[in-house]
Amino acid sequence: MEINDFVENFANQFDDTNPSEIKLDTVYKDLDEWSSLLSLTIIAMCDDEYSVKVTGDDIKKSTTVEDLYNLVLNRQ
């Protein structure tokens, strides 16, 4: 799994946020568009794209996009 691909896949889950705003160090919960629905979308993305189960608690404990990337990478 390439880190840039993960960031791109993550950014593609947002409809109204410019993908260039989302980087590894982005605190995704601070994005205006972040919601519980997007949280579920990210969980589904991890399952569909990487075959990794991410829970709501994982999302709560993570802060940045890189945190999520490392979590997914470690579970592959």
N, C-alpha and C positions, 0 to 999 in steps of 0.2 A: 504494500500500500504506500503510495507516494503522498507525502505531506501536502503538496500543492493540490493534488487531486481531492484530498479530503477537504481542504479549505474551500475549494471551488464547489464541491458537492454541498457542503454546509451552507455556503452563500446562496446557492441556487434554491434553497428551501424558503428564502425570503422573497416576498412579492414586491415590497415597497422600499426595501433597503438596497442602496447601491452596492453591488458586489465588491467594489474597490474599498469600501469601508470595513470589510471583514478580512482580518489578518489573523495570524497565529495568536497575537497578544490581545485580540479584541475580547473585552469582557462582554460576552454576548447578551447577558441579562440586562445590560445597560442600553441596548439598542431599543429604540422607540417601538419597533415592531414586535419585540419579544413578547410572547404570551404562552399560556399553558398549551394552546393548540400547536404552536410552533415547537414546543417541547416534545409533544407527541410525534410531530413530523420528523424531528431529529432522531428520536428513538426508532421510528420506522425506517429512516434512511440508513441508520447503522445496521439494522437487521437486513434490509434489502440489499444494500451495496456491499457490506462487509461480513454478513452472516454473524454479527456480534449482537448479543442481547445487552442493551443498555436500559437501566431502570430510571424511574423518576428520581430516586435517591442519588443515582450517579449524576444526573443532570444538576441536582441541587448542590452536590458536593464539588462540582466542577465550576471553575470561574471563567477560564478562557477557552478559546477554540483549541488551543494547544493541549489544554488539560483533557478535553474530550478526545482529541487525536491520540494522545498517549494511552488513555483508557481503552480505546478501541484496539490500538496496536498491541497492547499487552494481553488482550483477550482473544486475539486471532490465533 
